[in-house]
Structures are given as structure tokens and as C-alpha cells.
Amino acid sequence: MGQCNCRKKRKDSQELTDVERAIETVINQFHCYAVKGQKEYLTPNEMRELVVQKLPHLGKCVGPLDEKIECMGDPDEAKLEFGEYWDMMGDAAKGCRRK
Amino acid sequence: MGQCNCRKKRKDSQELTDVERAIETVINQFHCYAVKGQKEYLTPNEMRELVVQKLPHLGKCVGPLDEKIECMGDPDEAKLEFGEYWDMMGDAAKGCRRK
């Protein structure tokens, strides 16, 4: 997956602070990988793609990916909701801070 | 608080993906407001400053600030650790998604 164009443009995006833009970036990635914003969760494969492609440096702080995906249960039914995705990014952030 | 110069420069920052840079931005703000990186938590006043100054659009999704600060307990002793800060940013993100 290269450039994703599914992100919604905010009318007032130019007024957002750097932190708000950063939060939007993290949100947008979720929607880009959740099959172009058509649903509100990531499948295990979408999650794997996102971590591999978008967290090449911080991904290792998330923990073993295969283990995480296995914990999600049946690969055809498992869903990573936005809240869990945010927590996963938090694990990456905490790992990054410990460096 | 205007520009914060306390952020640690990563040697390989130019290689980070957009999401990784976004995560770093959110992390850096925590350290900028935690009295220039000298401690690992925000006081209630530092948290208030950060939300008011850095989340002018998304801050309302965090919930009533005074209530949140009151819940932290004694203002001279209360601490917002990094994990709680990340959760607070998640509340802002979830509120932003609902818009």
C-alpha cells in the first residue's frame, strides 16, 4: 500500500496544532488500512500490513506480531477496533520512550 | 509555552514513516510540558496547559477538564503518567473520529 487518499480533509486542517495533526495522522492510518475507510476495524492481515509498512522502527515495541495476531482469535472473524489500535500505538510509543 | 526545544533528535528521524513521526510528536509534547523533560509525569497544571494550548480543537473530546483534574486528586501530588496521557490523547482521537 503506497499513498492513501482516503483521508477526510478537514476544512480547518491548517489551523490544527502539531499535536492535533499528529493525532489525525494516526487516525487516518487506521482508516487507510481498514480497506479504505469502509469499516471500523482492522482484520489481522490489515493490522500486520500496517505494522510492517508503517512502523518499521517502532513496530518491535508492539511485541511479537504473530503472537498478537494469534491472540486475536479466528483470523476470519478477528477484529481490531480503533480503541485497541490506539492502545497498540501506545505500546509502540512507550517502547520508543524507553530507548 | 511557545516552541519547545527539549525534544531529543533521533539520528534516524529522516527515515521514520509519517505515522512514526506522528507518534514521536505526541511523545515529545509530553516531555515538553513535563517541565522540559526533567520528570516522567505531568502535574494537573501542566496537563491543563497542554490541553488548552495544544488541543484547541480536539480538547473538548477529552471531556470536562476541571472534572478530569479534580479526579486526579490533590493538585500538589497528582501525577499524570505517560500511559494515562496516551489514553487521554486516545479520547481526543475517538472524539475526533465521531465528528
N, CA and C atoms of all chains as a GROMACS GRO file, in nm:
protein
  594
    1MET      N    1   0.084  -0.119   0.000
    1MET     CA    2   0.000   0.000   0.000
    1MET      C    3   0.088   0.125   0.000
    2GLY      N    4   0.071   0.208  -0.100
    2GLY     CA    5   0.155   0.327  -0.109
    2GLY      C    6   0.085   0.446  -0.047
    3GLN      N    7   0.059   0.546  -0.126
    3GLN     CA    8  -0.011   0.664  -0.077
    3GLN      C    9  -0.158   0.630  -0.058
    4CYS      N   10  -0.214   0.674   0.051
    4CYS     CA   11  -0.356   0.652   0.075
    4CYS      C   12  -0.428   0.784   0.058
    5ASN      N   13  -0.530   0.783  -0.020
    5ASN     CA   14  -0.602   0.908  -0.045
    5ASN      C   15  -0.740   0.910   0.020
    6CYS      N   16  -0.761   0.816   0.113
    6CYS     CA   17  -0.896   0.805   0.168
    6CYS      C   18  -0.921   0.903   0.282
    7ARG      N   19  -0.817   0.969   0.328
    7ARG     CA   20  -0.837   1.054   0.446
    7ARG      C   21  -0.933   1.169   0.416
    8LYS      N   22  -1.014   1.194   0.516
    8LYS     CA   23  -1.106   1.306   0.500
    8LYS      C   24  -1.030   1.436   0.522
    9LYS      N   25  -1.047   1.529   0.435
    9LYS     CA   26  -0.984   1.660   0.454
    9LYS      C   27  -1.071   1.743   0.546
   10ARG      N   28  -1.010   1.796   0.649
   10ARG     CA   29  -1.084   1.888   0.738
   10ARG      C   30  -1.077   2.025   0.677
   11LYS      N   31  -1.184   2.096   0.688
   11LYS     CA   32  -1.185   2.232   0.634
   11LYS      C   33  -1.081   2.318   0.706
   12ASP      N   34  -1.067   2.292   0.837
   12ASP     CA   35  -0.980   2.380   0.916
   12ASP      C   36  -0.846   2.314   0.948
   13SER      N   37  -0.802   2.222   0.859
   13SER     CA   38  -0.681   2.147   0.891
   13SER      C   39  -0.560   2.240   0.908
   14GLN      N   40  -0.561   2.352   0.840
   14GLN     CA   41  -0.447   2.442   0.850
   14GLN      C   42  -0.438   2.506   0.989
   15GLU      N   43  -0.546   2.499   1.064
   15GLU     CA   44  -0.546   2.561   1.196
   15GLU      C   45  -0.507   2.462   1.306
   16LEU      N   46  -0.501   2.335   1.273
   16LEU     CA   47  -0.469   2.236   1.376
   16LEU      C   48  -0.327   2.258   1.429
   17THR      N   49  -0.305   2.226   1.555
   17THR     CA   50  -0.170   2.233   1.611
   17THR      C   51  -0.092   2.110   1.564
   18ASP      N   52   0.038   2.112   1.592
   18ASP     CA   53   0.122   1.998   1.550
   18ASP      C   54   0.075   1.868   1.615
   19VAL      N   55   0.032   1.875   1.741
   19VAL     CA   56  -0.014   1.754   1.810
   19VAL      C   57  -0.145   1.705   1.749
   20GLU      N   58  -0.233   1.798   1.719
   20GLU     CA   59  -0.362   1.759   1.660
   20GLU      C   60  -0.340   1.697   1.521
   21ARG      N   61  -0.249   1.753   1.446
   21ARG     CA   62  -0.219   1.695   1.315
   21ARG      C   63  -0.162   1.554   1.332
   22ALA      N   64  -0.078   1.538   1.435
   22ALA     CA   65  -0.018   1.406   1.461
   22ALA      C   66  -0.128   1.305   1.495
   23ILE      N   67  -0.222   1.346   1.579
   23ILE     CA   68  -0.333   1.257   1.616
   23ILE      C   69  -0.413   1.222   1.490
   24GLU      N   70  -0.437   1.318   1.406
   24GLU     CA   71  -0.511   1.291   1.282
   24GLU      C   72  -0.436   1.193   1.192
   25THR      N   73  -0.305   1.206   1.189
   25THR     CA   74  -0.224   1.114   1.107
   25THR      C   75  -0.241   0.971   1.156
   26VAL      N   76  -0.238   0.953   1.288
   26VAL     CA   77  -0.253   0.818   1.343
   26VAL      C   78  -0.394   0.764   1.314
   27ILE      N   79  -0.494   0.851   1.326
   27ILE     CA   80  -0.632   0.811   1.295
   27ILE      C   81  -0.644   0.771   1.148
   28ASN      N   82  -0.589   0.856   1.060
   28ASN     CA   83  -0.604   0.832   0.917
   28ASN      C   84  -0.547   0.698   0.874
   29GLN      N   85  -0.434   0.660   0.937
   29GLN     CA   86  -0.374   0.531   0.900
   29GLN      C   87  -0.469   0.417   0.928
   30PHE      N   88  -0.538   0.428   1.040
   30PHE     CA   89  -0.635   0.323   1.075
   30PHE      C   90  -0.736   0.309   0.961
   31HIS      N   91  -0.788   0.420   0.915
   31HIS     CA   92  -0.890   0.414   0.810
   31HIS      C   93  -0.832   0.373   0.676
   32CYS      N   94  -0.708   0.412   0.651
   32CYS     CA   95  -0.645   0.373   0.524
   32CYS      C   96  -0.630   0.222   0.516
   33TYR      N   97  -0.595   0.160   0.627
   33TYR     CA   98  -0.572   0.015   0.624
   33TYR      C   99  -0.701  -0.064   0.643
   34ALA      N  100  -0.802  -0.001   0.702
   34ALA     CA  101  -0.930  -0.069   0.719
   34ALA      C  102  -1.006  -0.064   0.585
   35VAL      N  103  -0.944  -0.121   0.484
   35VAL     CA  104  -1.000  -0.123   0.347
   35VAL      C  105  -1.065   0.010   0.310
   36LYS      N  106  -0.981   0.108   0.300
   36LYS     CA  107  -1.021   0.241   0.254
   36LYS      C  108  -1.144   0.298   0.326
   37GLY      N  109  -1.141   0.282   0.458
   37GLY     CA  110  -1.243   0.352   0.538
   37GLY      C  111  -1.382   0.294   0.531
   38GLN      N  112  -1.394   0.174   0.475
   38GLN     CA  113  -1.529   0.118   0.462
   38GLN      C  114  -1.578   0.047   0.589
   39LYS      N  115  -1.488   0.026   0.685
   39LYS     CA  116  -1.533  -0.039   0.807
   39LYS      C  117  -1.455   0.016   0.927
   40GLU      N  118  -1.500  -0.024   1.046
   40GLU     CA  119  -1.449   0.039   1.168
   40GLU      C  120  -1.353  -0.050   1.245
   41TYR      N  121  -1.289  -0.142   1.176
   41TYR     CA  122  -1.191  -0.228   1.243
   41TYR      C  123  -1.087  -0.276   1.142
   42LEU      N  124  -0.976  -0.328   1.197
   42LEU     CA  125  -0.874  -0.389   1.112
   42LEU      C  126  -0.883  -0.541   1.127
   43THR      N  127  -0.867  -0.611   1.016
   43THR     CA  128  -0.853  -0.757   1.024
   43THR      C  129  -0.709  -0.787   1.066
   44PRO      N  130  -0.681  -0.911   1.108
   44PRO     CA  131  -0.543  -0.944   1.144
   44PRO      C  132  -0.445  -0.914   1.031
   45ASN      N  133  -0.484  -0.944   0.907
   45ASN     CA  134  -0.392  -0.918   0.796
   45ASN      C  135  -0.370  -0.769   0.773
   46GLU      N  136  -0.474  -0.691   0.788
   46GLU     CA  137  -0.459  -0.545   0.774
   46GLU      C  138  -0.369  -0.490   0.885
   47MET      N  139  -0.387  -0.544   1.006
   47MET     CA  140  -0.303  -0.499   1.116
   47MET      C  141  -0.156  -0.533   1.088
   48ARG      N  142  -0.133  -0.654   1.038
   48ARG     CA  143   0.005  -0.694   1.009
   48ARG      C  144   0.066  -0.601   0.904
   49GLU      N  145  -0.010  -0.576   0.798
   49GLU     CA  146   0.037  -0.487   0.692
   49GLU      C  147   0.074  -0.350   0.748
   50LEU      N  148  -0.015  -0.298   0.831
   50LEU     CA  149   0.007  -0.164   0.886
   50LEU      C  150   0.135  -0.160   0.971
   51VAL      N  151   0.151  -0.260   1.058
   51VAL     CA  152   0.269  -0.260   1.146
   51VAL      C  153   0.397  -0.275   1.063
   52VAL      N  154   0.395  -0.365   0.967
   52VAL     CA  155   0.515  -0.391   0.887
   52VAL      C  156   0.550  -0.268   0.802
   53GLN      N  157   0.450  -0.208   0.740
   53GLN     CA  158   0.477  -0.099   0.647
   53GLN      C  159   0.493   0.036   0.717
   54LYS      N  160   0.419   0.056   0.823
   54LYS     CA  161   0.416   0.191   0.882
   54LYS      C  162   0.493   0.205   1.012
   55LEU      N  163   0.529   0.092   1.073
   55LEU     CA  164   0.607   0.100   1.197
   55LEU      C  165   0.737   0.020   1.185
   56PRO      N  166   0.815   0.048   1.080
   56PRO     CA  167   0.937  -0.032   1.063
   56PRO      C  168   1.035  -0.016   1.180
   57HIS      N  169   1.034   0.102   1.245
   57HIS     CA  170   1.126   0.124   1.357
   57HIS      C  171   1.061   0.096   1.492
   58LEU      N  172   0.935   0.135   1.506
   58LEU     CA  173   0.871   0.125   1.638
   58LEU      C  174   0.794  -0.005   1.654
   59GLY      N  175   0.774  -0.078   1.542
   59GLY     CA  176   0.691  -0.198   1.546
   59GLY      C  177   0.738  -0.301   1.646
   60LYS      N  178   0.869  -0.309   1.665
   60LYS     CA  179   0.920  -0.413   1.756
   60LYS      C  180   0.876  -0.387   1.900
   61CYS      N  181   0.843  -0.262   1.930
   61CYS     CA  182   0.796  -0.227   2.065
   61CYS      C  183   0.653  -0.274   2.089
   62VAL      N  184   0.584  -0.308   1.982
   62VAL     CA  185   0.447  -0.355   1.993
   62VAL      C  186   0.446  -0.498   2.049
   63GLY      N  187   0.556  -0.567   2.034
   63GLY     CA  188   0.565  -0.706   2.078
   63GLY      C  189   0.559  -0.799   1.958
   64PRO      N  190   0.574  -0.929   1.983
   64PRO     CA  191   0.576  -1.025   1.871
   64PRO      C  192   0.442  -1.021   1.796
   65LEU      N  193   0.452  -0.992   1.667
   65LEU     CA  194   0.332  -0.969   1.586
   65LEU      C  195   0.250  -1.096   1.570
   66ASP      N  196   0.320  -1.208   1.544
   66ASP     CA  197   0.247  -1.334   1.524
   66ASP      C  198   0.167  -1.372   1.648
   67GLU      N  199   0.231  -1.349   1.764
   67GLU     CA  200   0.165  -1.381   1.891
   67GLU      C  201   0.041  -1.294   1.910
   68LYS      N  202   0.057  -1.166   1.877
   68LYS     CA  203  -0.053  -1.071   1.891
   68LYS      C  204  -0.171  -1.112   1.801
   69ILE      N  205  -0.138  -1.151   1.680
   69ILE     CA  206  -0.242  -1.187   1.584
   69ILE      C  207  -0.310  -1.317   1.627
   70GLU      N  208  -0.230  -1.409   1.681
   70GLU     CA  209  -0.288  -1.534   1.728
   70GLU      C  210  -0.387  -1.508   1.843
   71CYS      N  211  -0.349  -1.413   1.928
   71CYS     CA  212  -0.436  -1.379   2.042
   71CYS      C  213  -0.569  -1.321   1.997
   72MET      N  214  -0.572  -1.268   1.877
   72MET     CA  215  -0.697  -1.207   1.828
   72MET      C  216  -0.803  -1.313   1.795
   73GLY      N  217  -0.760  -1.438   1.785
   73GLY     CA  218  -0.855  -1.546   1.758
   73GLY      C  219  -0.868  -1.579   1.609
   74ASP      N  220  -0.976  -1.641   1.573
   74ASP     CA  221  -1.004  -1.685   1.436
   74ASP      C  222  -0.973  -1.573   1.334
   75PRO      N  223  -0.873  -1.594   1.246
   75PRO     CA  224  -0.831  -1.487   1.155
   75PRO      C  225  -0.942  -1.437   1.063
   76ASP      N  226  -1.043  -1.520   1.041
   76ASP     CA  227  -1.153  -1.477   0.952
   76ASP      C  228  -1.256  -1.390   1.027
   77GLU      N  229  -1.249  -1.394   1.158
   77GLU     CA  230  -1.350  -1.321   1.234
   77GLU      C  231  -1.291  -1.212   1.324
   78ALA      N  232  -1.160  -1.222   1.351
   78ALA     CA  233  -1.098  -1.129   1.447
   78ALA      C  234  -1.102  -0.986   1.397
   79LYS      N  235  -1.121  -0.895   1.492
   79LYS     CA  236  -1.129  -0.753   1.459
   79LYS      C  237  -1.047  -0.672   1.557
   80LEU      N  238  -0.971  -0.578   1.505
   80LEU     CA  239  -0.901  -0.484   1.592
   80LEU      C  240  -0.975  -0.350   1.582
   81GLU      N  241  -1.047  -0.318   1.689
   81GLU     CA  242  -1.125  -0.194   1.690
   81GLU      C  243  -1.031  -0.074   1.710
   82PHE      N  244  -1.085   0.045   1.689
   82PHE     CA  245  -0.999   0.164   1.697
   82PHE      C  246  -0.932   0.180   1.833
   83GLY      N  247  -1.006   0.155   1.941
   83GLY     CA  248  -0.950   0.170   2.075
   83GLY      C  249  -0.830   0.078   2.097
   84GLU      N  250  -0.841  -0.044   2.044
   84GLU     CA  251  -0.730  -0.140   2.058
   84GLU      C  252  -0.611  -0.097   1.971
   85TYR      N  253  -0.644  -0.043   1.854
   85TYR     CA  254  -0.540   0.010   1.765
   85TYR      C  255  -0.465   0.123   1.834
   86TRP      N  256  -0.539   0.212   1.900
   86TRP     CA  257  -0.474   0.324   1.970
   86TRP      C  258  -0.384   0.270   2.082
   87ASP      N  259  -0.432   0.168   2.154
   87ASP     CA  260  -0.350   0.108   2.260
   87ASP      C  261  -0.222   0.048   2.203
   88MET      N  262  -0.235  -0.014   2.085
   88MET     CA  263  -0.117  -0.075   2.022
   88MET      C  264  -0.016   0.034   1.987
   89MET      N  265  -0.065   0.146   1.936
   89MET     CA  266   0.025   0.258   1.906
   89MET      C  267   0.088   0.310   2.035
   90GLY      N  268   0.013   0.303   2.144
   90GLY     CA  269   0.066   0.343   2.274
   90GLY      C  270   0.181   0.252   2.317
   91ASP      N  271   0.168   0.123   2.287
   91ASP     CA  272   0.277   0.030   2.318
   91ASP      C  273   0.402   0.068   2.239
   92ALA      N  274   0.381   0.104   2.113
   92ALA     CA  275   0.494   0.147   2.030
   92ALA      C  276   0.557   0.273   2.090
   93ALA      N  277   0.471   0.365   2.134
   93ALA     CA  278   0.520   0.491   2.191
   93ALA      C  279   0.598   0.467   2.319
   94LYS      N  280   0.544   0.378   2.405
   94LYS     CA  281   0.613   0.350   2.532
   94LYS      C  282   0.748   0.285   2.505
   95GLY      N  283   0.751   0.195   2.408
   95GLY     CA  284   0.877   0.130   2.372
   95GLY      C  285   0.977   0.231   2.321
   96CYS      N  286   0.928   0.325   2.242
   96CYS     CA  287   1.014   0.429   2.185
   96CYS      C  288   1.072   0.516   2.295
   97ARG      N  289   0.993   0.544   2.399
   97ARG     CA  290   1.041   0.628   2.509
   97ARG      C  291   1.150   0.559   2.590
   98ARG      N  292   1.140   0.428   2.598
   98ARG     CA  293   1.237   0.355   2.682
   98ARG      C  294   1.375   0.348   2.618
   99LYS      N  295   1.384   0.376   2.488
   99LYS     CA  296   1.512   0.362   2.418
   99LYS      C  297   1.617   0.454   2.475
  100MET      N  298   0.368   2.878   2.663
  100MET     CA  299   0.481   2.800   2.612
  100MET      C  300   0.481   2.801   2.460
  101GLY      N  301   0.586   2.848   2.400
  101GLY     CA  302   0.589   2.857   2.254
  101GLY      C  303   0.659   2.737   2.195
  102GLN      N  304   0.771   2.760   2.131
  102GLN     CA  305   0.845   2.649   2.074
  102GLN      C  306   0.916   2.574   2.184
  103CYS      N  307   0.912   2.445   2.178
  103CYS     CA  308   0.983   2.364   2.277
  103CYS      C  309   1.104   2.303   2.209
  104ASN      N  310   1.217   2.320   2.271
  104ASN     CA  311   1.340   2.268   2.210
  104ASN      C  312   1.396   2.148   2.284
  105CYS      N  313   1.312   2.090   2.371
  105CYS     CA  314   1.366   1.984   2.455
  105CYS      C  315   1.364   1.848   2.386
  106ARG      N  316   1.299   1.840   2.272
  106ARG     CA  317   1.285   1.707   2.211
  106ARG      C  318   1.421   1.650   2.172
  107LYS      N  319   1.431   1.522   2.196
  107LYS     CA  320   1.555   1.455   2.158
  107LYS      C  321   1.554   1.434   2.008
  108LYS      N  322   1.658   1.468   1.944
  108LYS     CA  323   1.668   1.441   1.800
  108LYS      C  324   1.715   1.298   1.780
  109ARG      N  325   1.642   1.225   1.700
  109ARG     CA  326   1.686   1.090   1.665
  109ARG      C  327   1.780   1.100   1.548
  110LYS      N  328   1.880   1.019   1.551
  110LYS     CA  329   1.975   1.020   1.440
  110LYS      C  330   1.907   0.982   1.310
  111ASP      N  331   1.810   0.889   1.322
  111ASP     CA  332   1.749   0.836   1.201
  111ASP      C  333   1.609   0.893   1.176
  112SER      N  334   1.585   1.016   1.229
  112SER     CA  335   1.449   1.069   1.220
  112SER      C  336   1.403   1.086   1.076
  113GLN      N  337   1.496   1.106   0.985
  113GLN     CA  338   1.455   1.125   0.846
  113GLN      C  339   1.402   0.995   0.786
  114GLU      N  340   1.429   0.884   0.851
  114GLU     CA  341   1.383   0.756   0.797
  114GLU      C  342   1.247   0.715   0.854
  115LEU      N  343   1.201   0.785   0.956
  115LEU     CA  344   1.074   0.746   1.017
  115LEU      C  345   0.959   0.763   0.918
  116THR      N  346   0.858   0.679   0.930
  116THR     CA  347   0.739   0.696   0.847
  116THR      C  348   0.654   0.809   0.904
  117ASP      N  349   0.551   0.848   0.829
  117ASP     CA  350   0.464   0.956   0.875
  117ASP      C  351   0.398   0.921   1.009
  118VAL      N  352   0.358   0.795   1.024
  118VAL     CA  353   0.293   0.754   1.150
  118VAL      C  354   0.393   0.757   1.265
  119GLU      N  355   0.513   0.710   1.239
  119GLU     CA  356   0.615   0.710   1.344
  119GLU      C  357   0.649   0.854   1.386
  120ARG      N  358   0.659   0.942   1.289
  120ARG     CA  359   0.684   1.083   1.322
  120ARG      C  360   0.569   1.139   1.404
  121ALA      N  361   0.446   1.100   1.369
  121ALA     CA  362   0.328   1.147   1.443
  121ALA      C  363   0.335   1.099   1.588
  122ILE      N  364   0.371   0.972   1.606
  122ILE     CA  365   0.382   0.917   1.742
  122ILE      C  366   0.490   0.993   1.819
  123GLU      N  367   0.601   1.021   1.754
  123GLU     CA  368   0.708   1.097   1.820
  123GLU      C  369   0.661   1.236   1.861
  124THR      N  370   0.580   1.297   1.775
  124THR     CA  371   0.529   1.432   1.806
  124THR      C  372   0.445   1.429   1.933
  125VAL      N  373   0.360   1.326   1.944
  125VAL     CA  374   0.274   1.315   2.063
  125VAL      C  375   0.360   1.289   2.187
  126ILE      N  376   0.461   1.205   2.172
  126ILE     CA  377   0.553   1.177   2.284
  126ILE      C  378   0.626   1.305   2.326
  127ASN      N  379   0.678   1.376   2.226
  127ASN     CA  380   0.759   1.495   2.256
  127ASN      C  381   0.680   1.598   2.335
  128GLN      N  382   0.552   1.613   2.303
  128GLN     CA  383   0.472   1.712   2.376
  128GLN      C  384   0.466   1.680   2.524
  129PHE      N  385   0.454   1.551   2.553
  129PHE     CA  386   0.450   1.509   2.692
  129PHE      C  387   0.576   1.559   2.764
  130HIS      N  388   0.689   1.538   2.701
  130HIS     CA  389   0.815   1.577   2.766
  130HIS      C  390   0.833   1.728   2.769
  131CYS      N  391   0.782   1.795   2.667
  131CYS     CA  392   0.793   1.942   2.664
  131CYS      C  393   0.716   2.004   2.781
  132TYR      N  394   0.601   1.947   2.810
  132TYR     CA  395   0.519   2.005   2.916
  132TYR      C  396   0.557   1.952   3.054
  133ALA      N  397   0.622   1.838   3.058
  133ALA     CA  398   0.667   1.784   3.186
  133ALA      C  399   0.797   1.855   3.227
  134VAL      N  400   0.786   1.985   3.242
  134VAL     CA  401   0.899   2.072   3.276
  134VAL      C  402   1.027   2.031   3.205
  135LYS      N  403   1.019   2.048   3.076
  135LYS     CA  404   1.135   2.026   2.990
  135LYS      C  405   1.204   1.891   3.012
  136GLY      N  406   1.122   1.789   3.020
  136GLY     CA  407   1.178   1.654   3.018
  136GLY      C  408   1.248   1.611   3.145
  137GLN      N  409   1.232   1.688   3.252
  137GLN     CA  410   1.303   1.653   3.374
  137GLN      C  411   1.232   1.547   3.457
  138LYS      N  412   1.106   1.518   3.424
  138LYS     CA  413   1.036   1.416   3.501
  138LYS      C  414   0.941   1.337   3.412
  139GLU      N  415   0.888   1.230   3.465
  139GLU     CA  416   0.815   1.134   3.383
  139GLU      C  417   0.664   1.143   3.402
  140TYR      N  418   0.616   1.259   3.442
  140TYR     CA  419   0.472   1.276   3.458
  140TYR      C  420   0.435   1.423   3.441
  141LEU      N  421   0.305   1.448   3.420
  141LEU     CA  422   0.255   1.586   3.414
  141LEU      C  423   0.181   1.617   3.543
  142THR      N  424   0.200   1.736   3.595
  142THR     CA  425   0.118   1.782   3.707
  142THR      C  426  -0.018   1.825   3.649
  143PRO      N  427  -0.121   1.842   3.734
  143PRO     CA  428  -0.250   1.888   3.683
  143PRO      C  429  -0.238   2.019   3.604
  144ASN      N  430  -0.156   2.111   3.653
  144ASN     CA  431  -0.141   2.238   3.582
  144ASN      C  432  -0.074   2.221   3.446
  145GLU      N  433   0.024   2.134   3.440
  145GLU     CA  434   0.092   2.108   3.312
  145GLU      C  435  -0.005   2.043   3.214
  146MET      N  436  -0.086   1.951   3.267
  146MET     CA  437  -0.184   1.886   3.180
  146MET      C  438  -0.283   1.989   3.126
  147ARG      N  439  -0.328   2.080   3.213
  147ARG     CA  440  -0.424   2.182   3.170
  147ARG      C  441  -0.362   2.269   3.060
  148GLU      N  442  -0.239   2.312   3.084
  148GLU     CA  443  -0.169   2.394   2.984
  148GLU      C  444  -0.160   2.323   2.850
  149LEU      N  445  -0.123   2.197   2.855
  149LEU     CA  446  -0.106   2.119   2.732
  149LEU      C  447  -0.238   2.109   2.656
  150VAL      N  448  -0.345   2.076   2.726
  150VAL     CA  449  -0.474   2.059   2.659
  150VAL      C  450  -0.521   2.192   2.600
  151VAL      N  451  -0.508   2.300   2.679
  151VAL     CA  452  -0.556   2.430   2.632
  151VAL      C  453  -0.474   2.478   2.512
  152GLN      N  454  -0.343   2.464   2.521
  152GLN     CA  455  -0.258   2.519   2.416
  152GLN      C  456  -0.244   2.428   2.295
  153LYS      N  457  -0.244   2.298   2.318
  153LYS     CA  458  -0.212   2.206   2.208
  153LYS      C  459  -0.330   2.132   2.151
  154LEU      N  460  -0.443   2.133   2.222
  154LEU     CA  461  -0.562   2.065   2.171
  154LEU      C  462  -0.681   2.162   2.164
  155PRO      N  463  -0.662   2.277   2.098
  155PRO     CA  464  -0.773   2.374   2.095
  155PRO      C  465  -0.896   2.320   2.023
  156HIS      N  466  -0.877   2.228   1.927
  156HIS     CA  467  -0.992   2.173   1.854
  156HIS      C  468  -1.039   2.040   1.912
  157LEU      N  469  -0.943   1.956   1.950
  157LEU     CA  470  -0.978   1.820   1.994
  157LEU      C  471  -0.997   1.811   2.145
  158GLY      N  472  -0.954   1.914   2.217
  158GLY     CA  473  -0.958   1.910   2.362
  158GLY      C  474  -1.095   1.882   2.420
  159LYS      N  475  -1.198   1.931   2.353
  159LYS     CA  476  -1.333   1.912   2.408
  159LYS      C  477  -1.373   1.765   2.407
  160CYS      N  478  -1.307   1.685   2.324
  160CYS     CA  479  -1.336   1.541   2.319
  160CYS      C  480  -1.276   1.468   2.438
  161VAL      N  481  -1.183   1.534   2.506
  161VAL     CA  482  -1.120   1.473   2.624
  161VAL      C  483  -1.219   1.471   2.740
  162GLY      N  484  -1.317   1.560   2.736
  162GLY     CA  485  -1.415   1.571   2.844
  162GLY      C  486  -1.387   1.696   2.927
  163PRO      N  487  -1.472   1.722   3.025
  163PRO     CA  488  -1.455   1.844   3.105
  163PRO      C  489  -1.322   1.843   3.179
  164LEU      N  490  -1.240   1.943   3.151
  164LEU     CA  491  -1.103   1.945   3.201
  164LEU      C  492  -1.098   1.958   3.354
  165ASP      N  493  -1.183   2.047   3.407
  165ASP     CA  494  -1.182   2.068   3.552
  165ASP      C  495  -1.217   1.939   3.626
  166GLU      N  496  -1.313   1.868   3.569
  166GLU     CA  497  -1.356   1.742   3.630
  166GLU      C  498  -1.241   1.640   3.628
  167LYS      N  499  -1.174   1.636   3.515
  167LYS     CA  500  -1.062   1.542   3.500
  167LYS      C  501  -0.952   1.573   3.601
  168ILE      N  502  -0.925   1.701   3.615
  168ILE     CA  503  -0.818   1.742   3.706
  168ILE      C  504  -0.858   1.713   3.851
  169GLU      N  505  -0.985   1.736   3.882
  169GLU     CA  506  -1.032   1.708   4.017
  169GLU      C  507  -1.018   1.559   4.048
  170CYS      N  508  -1.047   1.476   3.949
  170CYS     CA  509  -1.037   1.330   3.967
  170CYS      C  510  -0.893   1.286   3.995
  171MET      N  511  -0.797   1.369   3.954
  171MET     CA  512  -0.656   1.330   3.975
  171MET      C  513  -0.618   1.339   4.123
  172GLY      N  514  -0.699   1.408   4.203
  172GLY     CA  515  -0.670   1.418   4.347
  172GLY      C  516  -0.593   1.544   4.382
  173ASP      N  517  -0.529   1.541   4.496
  173ASP     CA  518  -0.453   1.655   4.549
  173ASP      C  519  -0.364   1.718   4.441
  174PRO      N  520  -0.390   1.846   4.404
  174PRO     CA  521  -0.317   1.908   4.293
  174PRO      C  522  -0.166   1.916   4.316
  175ASP      N  523  -0.124   1.912   4.443
  175ASP     CA  524   0.020   1.919   4.470
  175ASP      C  525   0.088   1.783   4.456
  176GLU      N  526   0.007   1.680   4.452
  176GLU     CA  527   0.067   1.545   4.448
  176GLU      C  528   0.027   1.466   4.325
  177ALA      N  529  -0.080   1.510   4.257
  177ALA     CA  530  -0.134   1.432   4.145
  177ALA      C  531  -0.035   1.426   4.029
  178LYS      N  532  -0.033   1.311   3.964
  178LYS     CA  533   0.059   1.290   3.852
  178LYS      C  534  -0.014   1.223   3.738
  179LEU      N  535   0.008   1.273   3.619
  179LEU     CA  536  -0.044   1.206   3.500
  179LEU      C  537   0.075   1.138   3.433
  180GLU      N  538   0.078   1.005   3.444
  180GLU     CA  539   0.189   0.929   3.385
  180GLU      C  540   0.170   0.920   3.234
  181PHE      N  541   0.276   0.875   3.166
  181PHE     CA  542   0.270   0.873   3.020
  181PHE      C  543   0.156   0.787   2.966
  182GLY      N  544   0.132   0.671   3.028
  182GLY     CA  545   0.024   0.582   2.981
  182GLY      C  546  -0.112   0.650   2.988
  183GLU      N  547  -0.132   0.726   3.096
  183GLU     CA  548  -0.260   0.797   3.112
  183GLU      C  549  -0.270   0.912   3.012
  184TYR      N  550  -0.157   0.975   2.987
  184TYR     CA  551  -0.153   1.081   2.886
  184TYR      C  552  -0.190   1.024   2.749
  185TRP      N  553  -0.135   0.907   2.716
  185TRP     CA  554  -0.165   0.846   2.587
  185TRP      C  555  -0.314   0.812   2.577
  186ASP      N  556  -0.370   0.764   2.688
  186ASP     CA  557  -0.514   0.733   2.690
  186ASP      C  558  -0.597   0.860   2.668
  187MET      N  559  -0.551   0.970   2.728
  187MET     CA  560  -0.623   1.096   2.712
  187MET      C  561  -0.620   1.140   2.565
  188MET      N  562  -0.505   1.123   2.503
  188MET     CA  563  -0.496   1.156   2.360
  188MET      C  564  -0.588   1.064   2.279
  189GLY      N  565  -0.600   0.940   2.326
  189GLY     CA  566  -0.692   0.846   2.260
  189GLY      C  567  -0.837   0.894   2.270
  190ASP      N  568  -0.873   0.951   2.384
  190ASP     CA  569  -1.009   1.006   2.398
  190ASP      C  570  -1.030   1.118   2.297
  191ALA      N  571  -0.927   1.203   2.282
  191ALA     CA  572  -0.937   1.311   2.183
  191ALA      C  573  -0.952   1.252   2.043
  192ALA      N  574  -0.877   1.146   2.015
  192ALA     CA  575  -0.881   1.083   1.882
  192ALA      C  576  -1.018   1.022   1.857
  193LYS      N  577  -1.073   0.954   1.959
  193LYS     CA  578  -1.203   0.888   1.941
  193LYS      C  579  -1.311   0.994   1.919
  194GLY      N  580  -1.301   1.104   1.993
  194GLY     CA  581  -1.398   1.212   1.976
  194GLY      C  582  -1.389   1.272   1.837
  195CYS      N  583  -1.266   1.286   1.788
  195CYS     CA  584  -1.243   1.341   1.655
  195CYS      C  585  -1.303   1.248   1.548
  196ARG      N  586  -1.294   1.118   1.569
  196ARG     CA  587  -1.346   1.023   1.470
  196ARG      C  588  -1.499   1.029   1.463
  197ARG      N  589  -1.559   1.057   1.578
  197ARG     CA  590  -1.706   1.057   1.582
  197ARG      C  591  -1.766   1.176   1.509
  198LYS      N  592  -1.682   1.280   1.488
  198LYS     CA  593  -1.736   1.404   1.427
  198LYS      C  594  -1.796   1.379   1.291
   0.00000   0.00000   0.00000
